[in-house]
Amino acid sequence: MKYFLFTLFALIQLNFEVEMKAQNINEDFLSDIIKEAAEKFKIPAIAVTISNSDSITAKSIYGTRIYGNNEAVTWKDYFHIGSCSKSVLAVIAGKLIEQKKIKWNTKFFDVYPELKNDANPEFYNITLEDLFLCEAGILSYTTGMDLFPSIDAECTNPRYEFIKYLIKQKPASEKKENKFVHLYSNASYTMASAMLERITEKTYEQLVESTFKELGLSVYIGWPNNINENQPWGHLIADENVTTFAPDNQYELPFVLEPAGNLSMNPLDYARYTQLHLQGLIGKNNYLKSETYSYIHFSHERFSIGVANGEMEGYKFSGFDGSAGTFFCRTILVPESKLTFSIMMNAGSGTGEMEAVNWLTMKIVKKYYNWWWKFWL
């Protein structure tokens, strides 16, 4: 009886603490910090959502769709999520694995046997999981330094031609204990996506659209202002200068790298998408089984299946950052606290944007956990 009462008291205390933490962040607080961040770092628009596993507990949005314009951003507007799209590809793969159509350890050349003879033998044993972990030795295509092959403009499957080029190259990372060392690679996700395309006989675009239709969430492949010119435009901030990217700007994510990060979502649907992950991480089944979410987020330390993870002040967390240059998106999930929050901005990967998202992240975390005294954070 004594043990039961102690356990009951501990549970009540834990629930009380979680509830109090949730109350630490309200919309007035969010409104204040995102307005300060927008003005401090010259970010045209910022949207922040705070959620538990059941609902969005606080949200705030501030700014304009275009820098120097007075047209206010709204909750119905889309933000580009960049490499946060990698988590979407992981979800698609996880579903197909649950359906026993493929395995994490399925080898690339078991799905594309016709490409093996012309490939570098170093790549013969790379698997779907290796590609998601960026441990396949594939060229990175993250800095603009890697050269793209010449592909005929009338080619019906340019990604296939791109992959034929990739697998002929020298490995971009070294091997240790017969495994390639991690090298973050956008091209690696093109190959992972191709495996899913082959076994489903659907394109990446069709897989994304069918998945989000099942989820009941909206998504767009491409920049928001390609939907229409009244959607948020992308921006790059450098040395106090703000560059605006209009719909007709030539800057784009190459089609062959699209599976690595070219999705856009509105902040509320994106928050609901991240909630699915949080629900899975606390043991609830939804679109995927709980164990699949856990595998995606925590099967490997530091960088798992398209997501990063770590520990901060005793709390285990996972998350994903995404920027294809002109927008920025960050999501943090803390399963123990039943917390997920997202920061979306229509400014990309310049120094000002990174400072802004880091500043906001620490403001949110310290307020949520009442860590005002932790000056080192």
For each residue, the residues with C-beta under 8 A, 3 or more apart:
1: 4 5
2: 5 6
3: 6 7
4: 1 7 8
5: 1 2 8 9
6: 2 3 9 10
7: 3 4 10 11
8: 4 5 11 12
9: 5 6 12 13
10: 6 7 13 14
11: 7 8 14 15
12: 8 9 15 16
13: 9 10 16 17
14: 10 11 17 18
15: 11 12 18 19
16: 12 13 19 20
17: 13 14 20 21
18: 14 15 21 22 337 338
19: 15 16 22 23
20: 16 17 23 24
21: 17 18 24 337 339 368 369 370
22: 18 19 25 52 57 368
23: 19 20 26
24: 20 21 29 367 368 369 370
25: 22 29 30 50 57 58 364 367 368
26: 23 29 30 58
27: 30 31 58 59 60
28: 31 32
29: 24 25 26 32 33 58 367
30: 25 26 27 33 34 48 50 58 59 60
31: 27 28 34 35 60 62
32: 28 29 35 36
33: 29 30 36 37 48 360 363 364
34: 30 31 37 38 46 47 48 60 61 62 63 360
35: 31 32 38 39 62
36: 32 33 39 40
37: 33 34 40 41 43 46 356 359 360
38: 34 35 41 42 43 44 45 46 62 63 356
39: 35 36 42
40: 36 37 356 359
41: 37 38 237 352 353 355 356 359
42: 38 39 67 237 240 242 347 352
43: 37 38 46 63 235 237 345 346 347 352 353 356
44: 38 63 64 65 66 67 73 232 235 242 346 347
45: 38 61 62 63 64 65 73 77 232 345 346
46: 34 37 38 43 61 62 63 343 344 345 356 360
47: 34 59 60 61 62 73 75 79 267 343 344 345
48: 30 33 34 59 60 61 341 342 343 344 360 364
49: 56 58 59 267 268 270 271 341 342
50: 25 30 56 57 58 59 339 340 341 364 368
51: 55 56 57 271 274 275 278 339 340 341
52: 22 55 57 278 338 339 340
53: 275 278 279 282 284 338
54: 275
55: 51 52
56: 49 50 51 59 268 271 272 275
57: 22 25 50 51 52
58: 25 26 27 29 30 49 50
59: 27 30 47 48 49 50 56 75 267 268 271
60: 27 30 31 34 47 48
61: 34 45 46 47 48 73 74 75 267
62: 31 34 35 38 45 46 47 73
63: 34 38 43 44 45 46 72 73 346
64: 44 45 67 68 69 70 71 72 73
65: 44 45 69 71 72 73 77 230 231 232 233 346
66: 44 69 71 232 233 244
67: 42 44 64 233 235 242 244
68: 64 242 244
69: 64 65 66
70: 64
71: 64 65 66 230
72: 63 64 65
73: 44 45 47 61 62 63 64 65 77 232 346
74: 61 77
75: 47 59 61 266 267 268
76: 266
77: 45 65 73 74 224 231 232 266 267
78: 220 224 227 231 232 264 265 266
79: 47 224 232 264 265 266 267 270 327 329 344 345 346
80: 223 224 234 262 263 264 322 324 326 327 329
81: 84 85 261 263 264 265 270 322 327 329 344
82: 85 261 321 322 323 324 327 328 329
83: 86 186 260 261 320 321 322 323 324
84: 81 87 88 261 263 320 321 322 329 330 331
85: 81 82 88 89 259 260 261 262 263 322
86: 83 89 90 132 189 260 261 306 307 320 322
87: 84 90 91 277 296 306 307 320
88: 84 85 91 92 208 211 263 273
89: 85 86 92 93 132 189 192 193 196 259 306
90: 86 87 93 94 132 296 305 306 307
91: 87 88 94 95 211 287 288 296
92: 88 89 95 96 196 207 208 211
93: 89 90 96 97 102 104 128 132 192 196 305
94: 90 91 97 98 288 292 293 295 296 305
95: 91 92 98 99 211 287 288 292
96: 92 93 99 101 102 196 199 200
97: 93 94 100 101 102 103 104 292
98: 94 95 288 289 292
99: 95 96
100: 97
101: 96 97 199 200
102: 93 96 97 106 111 128 195 196 199
103: 97 106 128
104: 93 97 127 128 129 132 295 305
105: 127 128 129
106: 102 103 110 111 127 128 195
107: 110 111 124 125 126 127
108: 111 112 123 126 127 128 131 136 191 195
109: 112 113 115 116 119 123 124
110: 106 107 113
111: 102 106 107 108 194 195 198 199
112: 108 109 115 116 163 194 195 198
113: 109 110 116
114: 117
115: 109 112 118 119 163 164 167
116: 109 112 113 119 124
117: 114
118: 115 164 167 168
119: 109 115 116 123 124 167 168
120: 123 167 168 169 170 171
121: 124
122: 137 170 171 175
123: 108 109 119 120 126 136 137 138 167 171
124: 107 109 116 119 121
125: 107
126: 107 108 123 130 131 136 137 138 180
127: 104 105 106 107 108 130 131 136
128: 93 102 103 104 105 106 108 131 132 192 195
129: 104 105 132 133 305
130: 126 127 133 135 136 179 180
131: 108 126 127 128 134 136 138 188 189 191 192 195
132: 86 89 90 93 104 128 129 188 189 192 305 306
133: 129 130 136 182 300 303 304 305
134: 131 138 182 183 184 185 188 303
135: 130 173 179 180 181 182 183
136: 108 123 126 127 130 131 133 180 185 188 191
137: 122 123 126 171 172 173 175 180 183
138: 123 126 131 134 166 171 172 183 185 187 188 191
139: 146 166 169 172 185 187
140: 143 146 172 183 184 185 186 187
141: 146 185 186 187 254 257 260
142: 184 185 186
143: 140 146
144:
145:
146: 139 140 141 143 187
147:
148: 151 162 254 256
149: 161 162 165
150:
151: 148 155 158 161 162 256
152: 155 161
153:
154:
155: 151 152 158 161
156:
157: 160 161
158: 151 155 161 162 255 256
159: 162 163 190 193 194 204 255 256
160: 157 163 164 194
161: 149 151 152 155 157 158 164 165
162: 148 149 151 158 159 165 166 187 190 256
163: 112 115 159 160 166 167 190 191 194
164: 115 118 160 161 167 168
165: 149 161 162 168 169
166: 138 139 162 163 169 187 190 191
167: 115 118 119 120 123 163 164
168: 118 119 120 164 165
169: 120 139 165 166 172
170: 120 122
171: 120 122 123 137 138 174 175 180
172: 137 138 139 140 169 183 185
173: 135 137 180 181 182 183
174: 171 180 181
175: 122 137 171 178 179 180 181
176: 179 181
177:
178: 175
179: 130 135 175 176
180: 126 130 135 136 137 171 173 174 175 183
181: 135 173 174 175 176
182: 133 134 135 173 303
183: 134 135 137 138 140 172 173 180
184: 134 140 142 303
185: 134 136 138 139 140 141 142 172 188 189
186: 83 140 141 142 189 190 257 260 261
187: 138 139 140 141 146 162 166 190 191 256 257 260
188: 131 132 134 136 138 185 191 192 260
189: 86 89 131 132 185 186 192 193 257 259 260 261 306
190: 159 162 163 166 186 187 193 194 256 257 258 259 260
191: 108 131 136 138 163 166 187 188 194 195
192: 89 93 128 131 132 188 189 195 196 259
193: 89 159 189 190 196 197 204 207 259
194: 111 112 159 160 163 190 191 197 198
195: 102 106 108 111 112 128 131 191 192 198 199
196: 89 92 93 96 102 192 193 199 200 204 207
197: 193 194 200 201 202 203 204 207
198: 111 112 194 195 201
199: 96 101 102 111 195 196
200: 96 101 196 197 207
201: 197 198
202: 197 206 207 210
203: 197 206 207
204: 159 193 196 197 207 208 258 259
205: 208 209 221
206: 202 203 209 210
207: 92 193 196 197 200 202 203 204 210 211
208: 88 92 204 205 211 212 219 221 263
209: 205 206 212 213 219
210: 202 206 207 213 214
211: 88 91 92 95 207 208 214 215
212: 208 209 215 216 217 218 219
213: 209 210 216
214: 210 211 287
215: 211 212 273 276 287
216: 212 213
217: 212 265 269 272 273
218: 212 265 266 269
219: 208 209 212 263 264 265 269
220: 78 224 226 227 263 264 265
221: 205 208 258 262 263 264
222: 226 227 262 264
223: 80 226 234 245 247 252 264 326
224: 77 78 79 80 220 227 231 232 233 234 264 327 346
225: 228 229 230 231 232 233 234 245 246 247
226: 220 222 223 231 247
227: 78 220 222 224 231 264
228: 225 231
229: 225 246 247
230: 65 71 225
231: 65 77 78 224 225 226 227 228
232: 44 45 65 66 73 77 78 79 224 225 327 346
233: 65 66 67 224 225 244 245 246 247 326 346
234: 80 223 224 225 244 245 251 325 326 327 346 347 348
235: 43 44 67 242 243 244 245 326 346 347 348
236: 242 243 245 325 326 347 348 349 350
237: 41 42 43 240 241 242 243 347 350 351 352 353
238: 241 243 350 351 352
239:
240: 42 237
241: 237 238
242: 42 44 67 68 235 236 237 347
243: 235 236 237 238
244: 66 67 68 233 234 235
245: 223 225 233 234 235 236 249 251 326
246: 225 229 233 249
247: 223 225 226 229 233
248:
249: 245 246
250:
251: 234 245 325 326
252: 223
253: 257 258 260 261 262 324
254: 141 148 257 258
255: 158 159 258
256: 148 151 158 159 162 187 190
257: 141 186 187 189 190 253 254 260 261 262
258: 190 204 221 253 254 255 261 262
259: 85 89 189 190 192 193 204 262
260: 83 85 86 141 186 187 188 189 190 253 257
261: 81 82 83 84 85 86 186 189 253 257 258 322 324
262: 80 85 221 222 253 257 258 259 324
263: 80 81 84 85 88 208 219 220 221
264: 78 79 80 81 219 220 221 222 223 224 227
265: 78 79 81 217 218 219 220 269 270 273
266: 75 76 77 78 79 218 269 270
267: 47 49 59 61 75 77 79 270 271 342 344
268: 49 56 59 75 271 272
269: 217 218 219 265 266 272 273
270: 49 79 81 265 266 267 273 274 329 342 344
271: 49 51 56 59 267 268 274 275 340 342
272: 56 217 268 269 275 276
273: 88 215 217 265 269 270 276 277
274: 51 270 271 277 278 331 333 340 342
275: 51 53 54 56 271 272 278 279 340
276: 215 272 273 279 280 286 287 288 293
277: 87 273 274 280 281 293 296 297 333 340
278: 51 52 53 274 275 281 282 333 335 338 339 340
279: 53 275 276 282 284 286 293
280: 276 277 283 284 285 286 288 289 290 292 293 294
281: 277 278 290 293 294 297 318 333 335
282: 53 278 279 290 335 338
283: 280 290
284: 53 279 280 290
285: 280 288 289 290
286: 276 279 280
287: 91 95 214 215 276
288: 91 94 95 98 276 280 285 292 293
289: 98 280 285 292 293
290: 280 281 282 283 284 285 293 294
291: 294 295
292: 94 95 97 98 280 288 289 295 296
293: 94 276 277 279 280 281 288 289 290 296 297
294: 280 281 290 291 297 298 299
295: 94 104 291 292 298 299 304 305
296: 87 90 91 94 277 292 293 299 304 305 306 307
297: 277 281 293 294 304 305 307 309 318 333
298: 294 295 304 309 316 318
299: 294 295 296 304 305
300: 133 303 304 305
301: 304 309
302: 308 309 310
303: 133 134 182 184 300 307 308 309
304: 133 295 296 297 298 299 300 301 307 308 309 318
305: 90 93 94 104 129 132 133 295 296 297 299 300
306: 86 87 89 90 132 189 296 320
307: 86 87 90 296 297 303 304 318 319 320
308: 302 303 304 318 319 320 321
309: 297 298 301 302 303 304 316 317 318 319
310: 302 316 317 318
311: 314 315 316 317
312: 315 317 365
313: 369 371 374 377
314: 311
315: 311 312 334 336 337
316: 298 309 310 311 334 335 336
317: 309 310 311 312 332 333 334
318: 281 297 298 304 307 308 309 310 332 333
319: 307 308 309 330 331 332 333
320: 83 84 86 87 306 307 308 330 331
321: 82 83 84 308 328 329 330 357
322: 80 81 82 83 84 85 86 261 328 329 330
323: 82 83 326 327 328 329 348 349 353
324: 80 82 83 253 261 262 327 348
325: 234 236 251 348 349
326: 80 223 233 234 235 236 245 251 323 346 347 348
327: 79 80 81 82 224 232 234 323 324 344 345 346 347 348
328: 82 321 322 323 343 344 345 347 348 349 353 354 356 357
329: 79 80 81 82 84 270 321 322 323 342 343 344 345
330: 84 319 320 321 322 342 343 357 361
331: 84 274 319 320 340 341 342
332: 317 318 319 339 340 341 342 361 365
333: 274 277 278 281 297 317 318 319 339 340
334: 315 316 317 337 338 339 340
335: 278 281 282 316 338
336: 315 316
337: 18 21 315 334 368 369
338: 18 52 53 278 282 334 335
339: 21 50 51 52 278 332 333 334 368
340: 50 51 52 271 274 275 277 278 331 332 333 334
341: 48 49 50 51 331 332 364
342: 48 49 267 270 271 274 329 330 331 332
343: 46 47 48 328 329 330 357 360 361
344: 46 47 48 79 81 267 270 327 328 329
345: 43 45 46 47 79 327 328 329 353 356 357
346: 43 44 45 63 65 73 79 224 232 233 234 235 326 327
347: 42 43 44 234 235 236 237 242 326 327 328 350 352 353 356
348: 234 235 236 323 324 325 326 327 328 353
349: 236 323 325 328 353 354
350: 236 237 238 347 353 354
351: 237 238 354 355
352: 41 42 43 237 238 347 355 356
353: 41 43 237 323 328 345 347 348 349 350 356 357
354: 328 349 350 351 357 358
355: 41 351 352 358 359
356: 37 38 40 41 43 46 328 345 347 352 353 359 360
357: 321 328 330 343 345 353 354 360 361
358: 354 355 361 362
359: 37 40 41 355 356 362 363
360: 33 34 37 46 48 343 356 357 363 364
361: 330 332 343 357 358 364 365
362: 358 359 365 366 377
363: 33 359 360 366 367
364: 25 33 48 50 341 360 361 367 368
365: 312 332 361 362 368 369 371 377
366: 362 363 369 370 371 372 374 377
367: 24 25 29 363 364 370 372
368: 21 22 24 25 50 337 339 364 365
369: 21 24 313 337 365 366
370: 21 24 366 367
371: 313 365 366 374 377
372: 366 367
373:
374: 313 366 371 377
375:
376:
377: 313 362 365 366 371 374
